[in-house]
Amino acid sequence: MDVNRLTEKAQEALQAAHRRAIRESHQQLDVEHLFLALLEQEDGLAIPILQKAGVTRPDRLKERLEQELRKLPRVSGVSGGAEQLYITGRLNRLLVQAEDEAKKLRDEYISVEHLLLALLEDTGFSCRLLREYGVNRENLMTALQQIRGHQRVTSPTPETTYQALA
């Protein structure tokens, strides 16, 4: 996947996830790092989208993700530096799925909403957590329709347009 096809907010979330993994001394960058980064994003779209999809307590989602990340093994020492961080197969699949979601919606860039849709296809903790909070493809698509209307993602900064509409 071409990182330049990610919107600015999606790129920022991926970078924030990477920083968190390094700070936490994790050897791998996984879906939960990215999901938490999306939820923590200042002026981000993930929380408004999830709230419109029925999540009443996004702060609880964050807490649960933080708990899950604390369970991951930590590495230390000379061989466990940041240069050893790698992307898990799950996160790679999620990014490819997000790209597929963008194509289905005829969008030119991969945005936060595509990442959220891809999370619903994941096989791990993040997908189970979303489902536990009542998020499914149908109510997420309805929320996206309310926020973005019939607009397509044709620039690396569509989120500012959505927020203006909201």
C-alpha positions in Angstrom: 0.0 0.0 0.0 1.2 3.5 -0.9 1.3 5.6 2.3 0.9 8.7 0.2 -2.7 7.5 -0.5 -3.5 7.9 3.2 -5.2 11.2 4.2 -3.3 13.4 6.6 -5.4 12.2 9.5 -4.8 8.6 8.6 -1.1 9.2 8.3 -1.0 11.1 11.6 -2.8 8.1 13.3 -0.3 5.6 11.9 2.6 7.8 13.1 1.1 8.2 16.5 0.6 4.4 16.7 4.2 3.9 15.8 5.3 6.4 18.5 3.2 4.6 21.1 4.6 1.2 20.2 8.1 2.6 20.7 7.2 4.3 23.9 5.7 1.1 25.2 8.7 -0.9 24.2 6.6 -3.1 21.9 8.4 -4.9 19.2 5.4 -4.9 16.9 3.0 -2.3 15.6 -0.5 -3.8 15.7 -4.1 -2.9 15.0 -4.8 -1.9 18.6 -2.0 0.7 18.4 -3.7 2.2 15.4 -7.2 2.0 16.7 -6.2 3.8 20.0 -4.3 6.4 17.9 -7.5 7.1 15.9 -9.5 7.5 19.1 -6.9 9.9 20.7 -6.6 12.1 17.6 -7.2 15.7 18.3 -10.0 17.0 16.0 -10.2 13.4 14.7 -13.2 11.8 13.1 -13.1 8.4 14.7 -15.0 9.4 17.9 -17.7 11.4 16.1 -18.3 8.6 13.7 -18.4 6.0 16.4 -20.8 8.1 18.5 -23.1 8.4 15.5 -22.9 4.7 15.2 -24.1 4.3 18.7 -21.0 4.3 21.0 -22.0 6.3 24.0 -18.8 6.0 25.9 -15.8 6.2 23.6 -13.6 6.8 26.7 -14.3 3.2 27.7 -13.1 2.0 24.3 -9.8 3.9 24.9 -9.5 2.3 28.4 -10.1 -1.2 27.0 -7.5 -0.7 24.2 -4.9 0.6 26.7 -5.5 -2.5 28.9 -5.0 -4.7 25.9 -1.8 -3.0 24.9 -0.5 -3.4 28.4 -0.7 -7.1 27.9 1.7 -7.1 24.9 5.3 -8.2 25.6 7.9 -5.5 26.1 11.4 -5.7 24.8 14.5 -4.0 26.2 18.2 -3.9 25.7 20.4 -3.3 22.7 18.5 -5.7 20.4 15.1 -4.3 21.3 15.4 -0.8 19.9 12.9 1.1 17.7 14.7 -0.1 14.6 13.4 -3.6 15.4 9.7 -2.5 15.3 7.7 -4.3 12.7 4.2 -4.2 11.4 2.1 -7.3 12.2 0.3 -9.3 9.6 -3.0 -8.2 11.1 -2.1 -4.5 10.6 -0.9 -5.1 7.1 -4.2 -6.9 6.3 -6.2 -4.0 7.9 -4.4 -1.5 5.7 -5.1 -3.5 2.6 -8.7 -3.9 3.7 -9.0 -0.1 4.2 -7.6 0.4 0.7 -10.3 -2.0 -0.6 -13.0 0.0 1.4 -11.8 3.2 -0.3 -12.1 1.6 -3.7 -15.6 0.4 -2.9 -16.6 3.9 -2.0 -14.8 5.2 -5.1 -12.5 7.4 -2.9 -9.1 8.4 -4.1 -7.5 8.5 -0.6 -7.7 6.1 2.4 -9.2 8.0 5.3 -10.2 7.4 8.9 -13.6 6.0 7.9 -12.0 3.4 5.7 -9.8 2.3 8.6 -12.8 2.0 10.9 -14.7 -0.1 8.3 -11.6 -2.3 7.9 -11.5 -2.7 11.7 -14.9 -4.5 11.5 -13.3 -7.1 9.2 -10.3 -7.7 11.6 -10.1 -11.0 13.5 -8.7 -9.6 16.7 -9.5 -7.7 19.9 -10.4 -4.4 18.1 -13.2 -6.0 16.1 -14.6 -7.8 19.1 -14.5 -4.6 21.1 -16.4 -2.7 18.4 -19.0 -5.4 18.1 -19.3 -5.5 21.9 -20.2 -1.8 21.8 -22.8 -2.5 19.1 -20.9 -1.2 16.1 -21.5 -3.1 12.9 -21.1 -2.3 9.2 -24.7 -1.1 8.8 -24.7 1.4 11.6 -21.1 2.5 10.8 -22.1 3.2 7.1 -25.2 5.1 8.3 -22.9 7.2 10.6 -20.6 7.8 7.7 -23.4 8.9 5.5 -24.5 11.4 8.1 -21.1 12.9 8.5 -19.8 12.9 4.9 -22.9 12.9 2.9 -22.3 12.0 -0.7 -18.8 13.5 -0.8 -16.0 11.4 -2.0 -12.5 11.5 -0.5 -10.6 13.2 -3.3 -7.9 15.1 -1.3 -5.6 14.3 1.6 -7.6 16.6 3.9 -11.3 15.6 3.6 -11.8 15.6 7.3 -11.8 19.4 7.5 -14.7 19.4 5.0 -16.6 16.8 7.1 -16.2 18.8 10.3 -17.5 21.9 8.5 -20.6 20.0 7.5 -21.1 18.6 11.0 
